[in-house]
Amino acid sequence: MIDFRKRVFSMLGSNKGLKKIDTVKHFAQEGSTRSTVYNITKRYEIGLPVEHRPGARRPTYFDKKNLKRLHD
């Protein structure tokens, strides 16, 4: 997924005059969903990096202590 994001970021960065819909149509022809391309475009416009920040996912429910208790 990061490779795809990099491709969209690259296209947006190199073609400043290109409209969003043109970018979406280009990647939709390759089989990507419109919402995915729009979400990536939004990340680009806001100025977020291509990669997600580490630890941005939902934390695990079981910590080591609870996992050990489960095994016992």
N, C-alpha and C positions, 0 to 999 in steps of 0.2 A: 504494500500500500504506500510505503514511503517513496518508492520509485515512481509510482503514478503521481503522487503529490509533487515530486520534484519536476516531473515533466510538465504539469500544469503550471507550476510556479515559473518554470523556464519560459513557457509560451507567453504567459502574462507579462513577464519582465522584458522579453525581447520585442514584443509587439504592443507598444503602449497605446496605439490608436485602435486596437482591436476591441470590439464590443464583447460584452459577456456572452451574449447569445451565440456569437460566432465561435467562441471558445467551447461553449457547451455543445454546439452542433458538431464541432470537430471531434470531440472525445465521445460523443454519443454514437458517431459512425463507427467508432472502435468497439462499441459495446458497453460503455460506461453509462451509469445512470445520471440523469440530469441533476438530481439532488446532490449527488456526490461531488460533481464538478462545481456546483454552486457553493457548497460548503467549503471546498478547497479555495475557491475564489474569494470567499468571505475572509478566510484565514489570511490570504495574501493582502487583501485590502486593509485589514486591521493591523497587519504588521507582525503576525505571529510567525514563528519559525516553522520550517517544514516538518521537523520532528516534534512529537509531543514531549512535554517535559517529563522527566522520570518521576514516578510516583503519582502520576495523574490518574491512575486507575483506581477502582474501588478497592479498599483494603480487604485483606482476607479475614474471614470470620474466625478461623481457628488459628490461634497463636501456638507456639511450641508447647506451652503448658497444657492447653486444652487438648492438643493432639496427643500428647503423652498420656493424659487421662483417658482418652478414648481407646488407646491401644491396650491399656491395663485392664 
